[in-house]
Amino acid sequence: MKVYLREYIYPPAREKLAEHAEIVDSLEPAEEIDAVIIRTDEVPRSFIERAKNLKVIGKHGVGCNTIDLEAAKEAGVPVINTPTANMNAVAELIVGLMLDTARNISYADRVTRGEGFSRIAPPEIEGVELTGKTVGLVGMGNIARRVGEILKGGFGVKLVGYDTYIPREQAEAWGIEQYDDLKEMLAVADLVNISVPLTPETKGMIAAEELKCMKPTAILINAARGGIVDEDALFDALEAKTIRAAACDAFVEEPPNGQNKLMGLDNFVATPHIGADSSESLERMGEQVVDQVLDVLDGHKPARTVNGV
């Protein structure tokens, strides 16, 4: 069996894979590949259609936007991922970014290391507390619910949410007040978290019109995928201070750098897609994706797939 794996995964998981299959770092020749494991690599239709021995595609993580899911389904190739393995790591980063933007931590650190402030507790970086605020969850999947759990338990927040795939009764059972209209939910939230996959339906989901609905004191967090938030519209809103602040762990072009105009704003915080990048999360993702791929290669049907195969 030949398994394509070019990117870093938890070393013991890679070693386990190597005990059962030959690991290759090229998708060519396509017809010799039995399985694929990726983190950020692309698995296009052009490869899938030629990979006649392909039995499974494994995603190290959750988002599968770099995999042609329709082509895999047409070919009868199951796509599996690790939907809960990085849940805690991403959720904790989101909460951290909320605290950072609410209290201007990154900005205060940057200025203190440079020219410094003229006094302690400078009024120009006065922050706000998370306690008692209303948190809007755009998407109510595993990560979003973990964010809500942390914030509700630690800060006593009220949770509101928008997710067209979640029944109202289920949202209520989770302690989330569900809105049918995204703009109405954005209007009541003090902090907004984006936790949806990047799809044709969610691309540009948060654009100028949506940002106009938010409170001038609101904070926006996107640790999902670049492209869900319109970066030009976000820049305009932050520059005009029609929202208080924002933080992104995901960008249209990654890894992000100083060429992105958002980086020049004092009320914006950036991280280079580190949501799942904790030791514990990497261990769980590596072990789970390898175990699932090997299970399929052994002839077993996966318990769940992303593409319904």
C-alpha positions as CSV (number, residue, x, y, z in Angstrom):
1,M,0.0,0.0,0.0
2,K,1.2,3.5,-0.8
3,V,0.0,6.5,1.2
4,Y,0.7,10.0,0.2
5,L,1.8,12.1,3.2
6,R,4.1,15.1,2.6
7,E,3.2,17.4,5.6
8,Y,4.1,17.1,9.2
9,I,2.0,15.0,11.5
10,Y,2.6,13.7,15.1
11,P,5.8,11.5,14.7
12,P,4.5,8.4,16.5
13,A,1.4,8.5,14.2
14,R,3.7,8.7,11.1
15,E,5.8,5.8,12.5
16,K,2.6,3.7,12.9
17,L,1.6,4.5,9.3
18,A,5.1,3.5,8.1
19,E,4.8,0.1,9.8
20,H,1.8,-0.7,7.6
21,A,2.3,1.2,4.4
22,E,4.9,2.9,2.2
23,I,4.8,6.6,2.7
24,V,5.4,8.7,-0.5
25,D,5.6,12.5,-0.9
26,S,4.3,12.8,-4.4
27,L,0.9,12.3,-5.9
28,E,2.5,10.8,-9.0
29,P,2.1,8.3,-10.4
30,A,-1.5,8.7,-9.4
31,E,-2.6,5.2,-10.2
32,E,-0.1,3.8,-7.5
33,I,-1.6,5.8,-4.6
34,D,-3.9,3.9,-2.3
35,A,-4.5,6.6,0.3
36,V,-3.9,10.3,0.9
37,I,-3.4,12.1,4.2
38,I,-3.2,15.9,4.0
39,R,-3.2,19.0,6.3
40,T,-3.3,21.9,3.8
41,D,-2.3,20.2,0.5
42,E,-4.8,20.1,-2.3
43,V,-6.4,16.9,-3.7
44,P,-7.9,18.0,-7.0
45,R,-10.3,16.3,-9.3
46,S,-7.5,15.8,-11.9
47,F,-5.7,13.5,-9.4
48,I,-8.8,11.7,-8.1
49,E,-10.0,10.7,-11.6
50,R,-6.6,9.2,-12.4
51,A,-6.0,7.5,-9.0
52,K,-7.8,4.2,-9.8
53,N,-6.5,2.5,-6.7
54,L,-7.4,5.3,-4.3
55,K,-9.4,4.0,-1.4
56,V,-9.5,6.8,1.1
57,I,-8.6,10.5,1.6
58,G,-7.8,11.5,5.2
59,K,-7.8,15.1,6.4
60,H,-5.6,15.9,9.4
61,G,-8.1,18.4,10.9
62,V,-11.6,19.5,10.1
63,G,-11.9,21.8,7.0
64,C,-11.9,19.9,3.7
65,N,-12.0,22.9,1.3
66,T,-8.7,21.8,-0.4
67,I,-10.2,18.4,-1.3
68,D,-12.6,18.0,-4.3
69,L,-15.3,16.3,-2.3
70,E,-17.6,15.9,-5.3
71,A,-15.0,14.2,-7.4
72,A,-14.2,11.9,-4.5
73,K,-17.9,11.0,-4.1
74,E,-18.2,10.3,-7.8
75,A,-15.2,8.0,-7.6
76,G,-16.6,6.3,-4.5
77,V,-13.7,7.4,-2.4
78,P,-14.5,8.2,1.3
79,V,-13.1,11.4,2.8
80,I,-12.6,11.2,6.5
81,N,-11.4,13.9,8.9
82,T,-10.8,14.4,12.7
83,P,-13.8,16.6,13.7
84,T,-13.2,16.7,17.4
85,A,-9.5,16.3,17.7
86,N,-8.6,20.0,17.4
87,M,-11.8,21.3,19.0
88,N,-10.3,22.3,22.3
89,A,-7.2,23.9,20.8
90,V,-9.1,26.1,18.4
91,A,-11.7,27.1,21.0
92,E,-9.0,28.1,23.4
93,L,-7.3,30.2,20.8
94,I,-10.6,31.9,19.9
95,V,-11.1,32.8,23.6
96,G,-7.6,34.1,23.8
97,L,-8.1,36.3,20.7
98,M,-11.3,37.6,22.3
99,L,-9.4,38.6,25.5
100,D,-6.6,40.0,23.4
101,T,-8.8,42.3,21.4
102,A,-11.0,43.2,24.3
103,R,-8.1,44.4,26.4
104,N,-5.7,45.5,23.6
105,I,-3.0,43.2,24.8
106,S,-1.1,42.8,21.5
107,Y,-1.2,46.6,20.8
108,A,-0.1,47.4,24.4
109,D,2.8,45.0,24.1
110,R,3.9,46.3,20.7
111,V,3.9,50.0,21.9
112,T,5.5,49.1,25.2
113,R,8.4,47.4,23.4
114,G,8.8,50.4,21.2
115,E,8.3,54.1,22.1
116,G,6.3,53.2,25.2
117,F,3.4,55.0,26.8
118,S,3.5,58.3,28.7
119,R,1.8,56.9,31.7
120,I,0.6,53.6,33.2
121,A,-3.0,52.5,32.4
122,P,-3.1,54.8,29.3
123,P,-6.8,55.8,28.7
124,E,-6.3,55.3,24.9
125,I,-6.1,51.6,25.4
126,E,-8.9,51.2,27.9
127,G,-10.4,47.8,27.4
128,V,-13.7,46.0,28.0
129,E,-14.6,42.9,30.0
130,L,-16.0,39.7,28.5
131,T,-18.1,39.0,31.6
132,G,-21.8,39.3,31.0
133,K,-21.5,40.0,27.3
134,T,-23.6,38.5,24.4
135,V,-21.6,36.2,22.2
136,G,-22.8,35.5,18.7
137,L,-21.8,32.1,17.2
138,V,-21.9,32.0,13.4
139,G,-21.9,28.3,13.1
140,M,-22.8,26.0,16.0
141,G,-20.5,23.0,15.4
142,N,-18.1,21.4,17.8
143,I,-15.6,24.2,18.0
144,A,-18.3,26.9,18.4
145,R,-20.0,25.0,21.2
146,R,-16.7,24.5,23.0
147,V,-16.1,28.3,22.8
148,G,-19.6,28.9,24.2
149,E,-19.0,26.4,27.0
150,I,-15.7,28.1,28.1
151,L,-17.2,31.6,27.9
152,K,-20.5,30.7,29.6
153,G,-18.7,28.9,32.4
154,G,-15.9,31.4,32.9
155,F,-17.5,34.7,32.0
156,G,-21.2,34.2,32.3
157,V,-22.0,35.3,28.8
158,K,-25.2,34.9,26.9
159,L,-25.0,32.8,23.8
160,V,-26.9,33.6,20.5
161,G,-26.3,31.7,17.3
162,Y,-26.9,31.3,13.6
163,D,-26.7,28.0,11.8
164,T,-29.0,26.8,9.1
165,Y,-28.2,23.2,9.8
166,I,-29.1,23.1,13.5
167,P,-32.8,22.7,14.6
168,R,-34.0,25.3,17.0
169,E,-34.8,22.7,19.6
170,Q,-31.2,21.5,19.5
171,A,-29.8,25.0,19.9
172,E,-32.1,25.6,22.9
173,A,-30.8,22.3,24.4
174,W,-27.3,23.7,24.1
175,G,-28.3,26.9,25.8
176,I,-28.0,29.0,22.6
177,E,-30.7,31.4,21.5
178,Q,-31.0,30.7,17.7
179,Y,-31.6,33.4,15.1
180,D,-33.0,32.7,11.7
181,D,-31.5,35.9,10.3
182,L,-27.8,36.4,10.4
183,K,-27.9,40.2,10.4
184,E,-30.4,40.2,13.3
185,M,-28.0,38.0,15.3
186,L,-25.0,40.2,14.5
187,A,-26.9,43.3,15.7
188,V,-27.3,42.0,19.3
189,A,-23.8,40.4,19.7
190,D,-20.9,42.1,21.6
191,L,-18.5,39.5,20.3
192,V,-18.9,37.4,17.1
193,N,-17.2,34.1,16.4
194,I,-17.0,32.6,13.0
195,S,-16.9,28.8,13.0
196,V,-18.2,27.6,9.6
197,P,-16.4,25.7,6.7
198,L,-15.4,27.6,3.6
199,T,-18.0,26.7,0.9
200,P,-19.6,28.5,-2.0
201,E,-22.4,29.4,0.4
202,T,-20.1,30.8,3.1
203,K,-17.6,32.6,1.0
204,G,-18.0,36.3,1.7
205,M,-20.6,35.5,4.4
206,I,-19.4,38.4,6.5
207,A,-19.1,41.4,4.2
208,A,-19.9,45.1,4.3
209,E,-23.6,44.8,4.8
210,E,-23.1,42.3,7.7
211,L,-20.4,44.4,9.3
212,K,-22.7,47.4,9.2
213,C,-25.2,45.5,11.4
214,M,-22.7,45.0,14.2
215,K,-22.4,47.3,17.2
216,P,-19.7,49.9,17.1
217,T,-18.3,48.2,20.3
218,A,-18.4,44.7,18.8
219,I,-15.4,42.4,18.3
220,L,-15.2,39.9,15.4
221,I,-13.1,36.7,15.5
222,N,-12.4,34.4,12.5
223,A,-10.4,31.3,13.3
224,A,-12.2,29.3,10.6
225,R,-11.1,29.9,7.0
226,G,-10.0,32.8,5.0
227,G,-12.6,34.1,2.5
228,I,-15.5,33.7,4.9
229,V,-14.9,37.3,6.0
230,D,-14.4,39.9,3.2
231,E,-11.0,41.3,4.2
232,D,-11.5,44.6,2.3
233,A,-14.8,45.2,4.0
234,L,-13.3,44.3,7.4
235,F,-10.4,46.7,6.8
236,D,-12.9,49.5,6.1
237,A,-15.0,48.7,9.2
238,L,-11.9,48.7,11.4
239,E,-10.4,51.8,9.9
240,A,-13.7,53.7,10.3
241,K,-14.1,52.1,13.8
242,T,-17.7,51.0,12.9
243,I,-16.7,47.9,14.9
244,R,-14.3,48.0,17.9
245,A,-11.8,45.3,16.8
246,A,-11.2,42.0,15.1
247,A,-8.8,39.1,15.1
248,C,-8.1,36.5,12.4
249,D,-6.3,33.2,12.5
250,A,-7.3,32.5,8.8
251,F,-6.7,34.6,5.7
252,V,-7.3,34.4,2.0
253,E,-3.6,34.3,1.4
254,E,-1.6,32.3,3.8
255,P,0.7,32.5,5.7
256,P,-0.3,36.1,6.2
257,N,2.4,38.9,6.2
258,G,2.8,42.6,6.3
259,Q,1.5,42.9,2.7
260,N,-2.0,42.4,4.0
261,K,-3.3,45.9,4.8
262,L,-5.1,44.6,7.9
263,M,-1.7,44.3,9.5
264,G,-1.4,48.1,9.7
265,L,-4.4,48.6,11.9
266,D,-4.0,48.9,15.7
267,N,-7.4,47.4,16.3
268,F,-6.6,44.2,14.5
269,V,-4.8,41.0,15.7
270,A,-3.4,38.4,13.4
271,T,-2.1,34.9,14.0
272,P,-0.8,32.5,11.2
273,H,-3.4,29.7,11.3
274,I,-2.3,28.3,14.7
275,G,-5.7,27.3,15.9
276,A,-5.0,23.6,16.0
277,D,-1.3,24.0,16.6
278,S,-1.1,22.6,20.2
279,S,0.9,19.5,21.2
280,E,-2.2,17.8,22.4
281,S,-4.3,18.6,19.3
282,L,-1.5,17.5,16.9
283,E,-1.2,14.2,18.8
284,R,-5.0,13.5,18.6
285,M,-5.3,14.5,14.9
286,G,-2.3,12.5,13.9
287,E,-3.4,9.4,15.7
288,Q,-7.0,9.6,14.6
289,V,-6.4,10.2,10.9
290,V,-3.8,7.4,10.7
291,D,-6.0,5.0,12.5
292,Q,-9.0,5.8,10.3
293,V,-7.0,5.5,7.0
294,L,-5.4,2.2,8.1
295,D,-8.8,0.9,9.0
296,V,-10.2,1.6,5.5
297,L,-7.1,0.1,3.9
298,D,-7.8,-3.0,6.0
299,G,-11.1,-3.3,4.2
300,H,-13.4,-1.7,6.8
301,K,-16.1,0.9,6.1
302,P,-15.5,4.2,7.9
303,A,-17.9,5.1,10.7
304,R,-18.5,8.5,9.2
305,T,-17.3,10.4,6.2
306,V,-17.3,14.0,5.0
307,N,-18.6,13.3,1.6
308,G,-21.2,10.6,2.3
309,V,-19.4,7.7,0.7
